[in-house]
């Protein structure tokens, strides 16, 4: 059983943070299985990489705490709440935010004859009411770690934190698409890029002119500058995309990577307006946008870059721009792309 020694509230991510401990044997029973919750988890490092830690564990070291998180939207927690019972009953629903490699290493060391399963392992537990808060904490915890880049972390968590089975649309990973393409399915990579744009409030998180390591540093900086997501949560954005996708033109528009990236940032400013828009109406808005966008001289601009930027501005100001005719939108596109 995990014993709880301290309870506090993290006001930055509006989450409860607990400190506790259990012995190694119990950790292998209840924490190690959580590693498998990440289908695309970080590859286990080579045995040589953790040889020092293996020897230290056998020698009686105290490992750095493992960080676990649980998402629970119910407003039922307080300092008087029975967190001990709750954690031990709900730990199977948790995610390993920090310490996946250590748990893998602990499992390997447990097979050594000199392993002491009664040694203590300390655990930090985060109870968040929103998945976006959970991702913000993971990114800040894993900042600078290798080999998983921030973009890879977000792609993994987009798949793991959001239950696409609740949506009507199909979502496929690149691996799944290579084996069998589901006609009309959204690409998980495109959705994760939309999520990254949503978190950073930045449209251009892919830039081939900047080396990957520096780009990752910029992404981390943008996430931290943006802070935890307040207001509209990404699950609500996914549900809106799912609703709009009932209309064929709208679905085709949203399946385009540059459009969905622009949409995911713009919708933070126009969510209430779009909530009152049905799928057919949104499909008409998409068709008007595409008709106006065709008028842009491809030889004069970077079409991919401007599609992201114009789709963002279009969605952001949809309450005004939805009244524009195609001719007015062509003039608007021309003004926005003027250099």
Secondary structure, 3 states (H helix, E strand, C coil): CCEEEEEEEECCCCEEEEEEEEEHHHHHHHCHHHHHHCCCCCCCCCHHHHHHHHHHHHHCCCCCCEEEEEECCCCCCCCCCCHHHHHHHHHHHCEEEECHHHHHHHHHHCCCCCCCCCCEEEEEEEEECCHHHHHHHHHHHCCCCCCCCHHHHHHHHHHHHCCHHHCCCCEECHHHHHHCCCCCCEEHHHHHHHHHHHHHCCCCCCCCCCCHHHHHHHHHHHHHHHCCCCCCCHHHHHHHHHHHCCCHHHHHHHHCHHHHHHHHHHHHHHHHHHHCCCHHHHHHHHHHHHHHHCCCCCCCCCHHHHHHHHHHHHHHCHHHHCCCCHHHHHHHHHHHHCC
